[in-house]
C-alpha cells in the first residue's frame, strides 16, 4: 500500500465520497488527512466522528469548515482533546456555534474542557454563571477572566476561596466599585493591592476613590 499516493487521492477535491470512505478505513493516517479537508461530504464527516482514531476525530473538530451538527457530536467526545478542540480551534471557524455545543462542553467530565467554554467570549451569559460555580478553581478563574462576564458574577466570585479566582476579579474592568471596596479589605495583600488596578486603565476613565487610597496607604503589608 502506497500511503503517499493514497494521501494525494484523499486530498484531491475530485475524489468521490465513496472512495473517501474506503480510504478512511484503510489506515489512520488517511482518515486524518481526510478529516482536514475543507470540502467534506456530511456523511463522510459522520463516519469520521465514529473513528476509533482519536487524532482523526480531533482533526475533524479543528477543521474550520466542519458543520455545526458534527461539532455538536464531537463536543461530547469522551476524549478531552477532541472535545476541547471544538472550542479551542476557533481562529478560522466559519460556522456559528450552537448553544448545544456550549451546554455539552460546560458539563464535560474533564475540567480542562469546561475551561474552554469559560474562556470563550461568546459563551452564553447564563452558562458563564453556571461555570462560575464549577468545582474546579481553574474553571472559575477563567470565568473571572472572561471579558464578557457580568459585574454580578464578578461580585460573587470576589468571595471565592481560591486566590487565583479573586485576583482575576480584582483586575477585571467590569468589576464594580462596590466589589473593589470589598477587595481592598481582603486578607491577601496582593489582592488588596490589585483592587486599584481597574482604575489605572485610561480607557475606563475612573478616579481612584480617596477613601480607597487612605485605606491602602495604611496597609499593614509593606509591599502593598
Beta strands, then each sheet from edge to edge (+ up, - down):
end
